[in-house]
């Protein structure tokens, strides 16, 4: 299994289980509408190669800010939406980059299945 297949497998697990465990902390996905998933997917496909290289230039852009809001309005930590936990990333900065990769892929997974034919 190549690296891309491994990533797709991880995205599938997170998508199906609705949970991503990062540094022993559980991030729970709530429901995403088609429009929300589409916004995340479009962004993910735009920055996927950058993510693979470890290039996070996009974190300072408005487009990421909009996508981050979509994600944080539908993912909880400790029963509270991330959008309501204003200090979450100050408290757990070590989770942030792993969270980005996991959420972009897991939320996009329904579309990735179609792209990959599975």
C-alpha positions as CSV (number, residue, x, y, z in Angstrom):
1,X,0.0,0.0,0.0
2,X,1.5,3.3,-1.0
3,X,1.4,6.6,1.0
4,X,-1.6,7.9,-0.9
5,X,-3.6,4.7,-0.2
6,X,-2.6,4.9,3.5
7,X,-3.8,8.5,3.7
8,X,-7.1,7.6,2.0
9,X,-7.6,4.7,4.5
10,X,-7.0,7.0,7.4
11,X,-9.4,9.6,6.0
12,X,-12.0,6.9,5.5
13,X,-11.7,5.7,9.1
14,X,-12.1,9.2,10.5
15,X,-15.0,9.9,8.1
16,X,-16.8,6.7,9.1
17,X,-16.0,6.8,12.8
18,X,-16.6,10.5,13.0
19,X,-13.6,10.9,15.3
20,X,-10.0,11.8,14.9
21,X,-7.7,11.1,17.9
22,X,-4.7,13.5,17.8
23,X,-2.2,13.5,20.7
24,X,-4.7,11.5,22.8
25,X,-7.4,14.1,22.3
26,X,-10.6,13.2,20.4
27,X,-12.0,15.5,17.8
28,X,-15.6,14.5,16.9
29,X,-17.1,15.4,13.6
30,X,-20.7,16.4,13.6
31,X,-22.9,16.6,10.4
32,X,-21.6,18.5,7.4
33,X,-23.9,19.6,4.6
34,X,-23.0,19.0,1.0
35,X,-22.1,22.7,0.6
36,X,-19.8,22.6,3.6
37,X,-18.0,19.4,2.4
38,X,-17.7,20.9,-1.1
39,X,-16.0,24.1,0.3
40,X,-13.6,22.0,2.2
41,X,-12.9,19.6,-0.7
42,X,-12.3,22.4,-3.2
43,X,-9.8,24.0,-0.8
44,X,-8.2,20.6,0.0
45,X,-7.6,19.8,-3.7
46,X,-6.1,23.2,-4.1
47,X,-3.5,22.8,-1.3
48,X,-3.1,19.0,-1.3
49,X,0.4,19.0,-2.9
50,X,1.5,21.8,-0.5
51,X,0.3,19.7,2.5
52,X,2.3,16.7,1.2
53,X,5.4,18.9,1.0
54,X,4.8,20.4,4.5
55,X,4.2,23.8,3.0
56,X,1.5,25.6,5.0
57,X,1.7,29.0,3.2
58,X,-2.1,29.1,3.0
59,X,-2.7,29.4,6.8
60,X,-2.5,33.2,6.6
61,X,-5.0,33.5,3.8
62,X,-8.7,34.4,3.8
63,X,-9.7,31.3,1.9
64,X,-8.2,29.1,4.7
65,X,-9.9,31.3,7.3
66,X,-13.3,30.6,5.7
67,X,-12.6,26.9,5.5
68,X,-11.4,26.8,9.1
69,X,-14.7,28.4,10.2
70,X,-16.6,25.7,8.4
71,X,-14.6,23.0,10.1
72,X,-14.6,24.5,13.5
73,X,-18.3,25.0,13.4
74,X,-18.8,21.2,12.9
75,X,-16.1,19.6,15.0
76,X,-16.2,19.3,18.8
77,X,-13.6,18.7,21.4
78,X,-14.7,17.6,24.9
79,X,-18.3,18.2,23.8
80,X,-17.9,21.8,22.7
81,X,-17.6,23.1,19.1
82,X,-14.1,24.3,18.4
83,X,-15.6,27.6,17.2
84,X,-16.8,28.1,20.8
85,X,-13.4,27.2,22.3
86,X,-11.6,30.5,21.6
87,X,-8.3,29.4,23.3
88,X,-8.3,25.8,22.0
89,X,-5.3,26.2,19.6
90,X,-3.4,28.3,22.2
91,X,-3.9,25.4,24.6
92,X,-3.0,22.6,22.1
93,X,-0.9,24.1,19.3
94,X,0.8,20.7,18.8
95,X,-2.6,19.3,17.5
96,X,-3.2,22.0,14.9
97,X,-1.2,20.8,11.9
98,X,-2.2,17.2,12.3
99,X,-5.8,18.4,12.8
100,X,-5.7,20.3,9.5
101,X,-4.5,17.3,7.5
102,X,-6.9,14.9,9.1
103,X,-10.0,17.1,8.8
104,X,-9.4,18.3,5.2
105,X,-9.0,14.7,4.1
106,X,-11.8,13.1,6.2
107,X,-14.4,15.8,5.4
108,X,-13.4,15.5,1.7
109,X,-13.5,11.7,1.8
110,X,-17.0,11.3,0.1
111,X,-15.6,13.1,-2.9
112,X,-12.3,11.4,-2.9
113,X,-14.0,8.0,-3.2
114,X,-15.5,9.3,-6.5
115,X,-12.2,10.6,-7.7
116,X,-10.4,7.4,-6.9
117,X,-13.2,5.2,-8.1
118,X,-13.9,3.4,-4.8
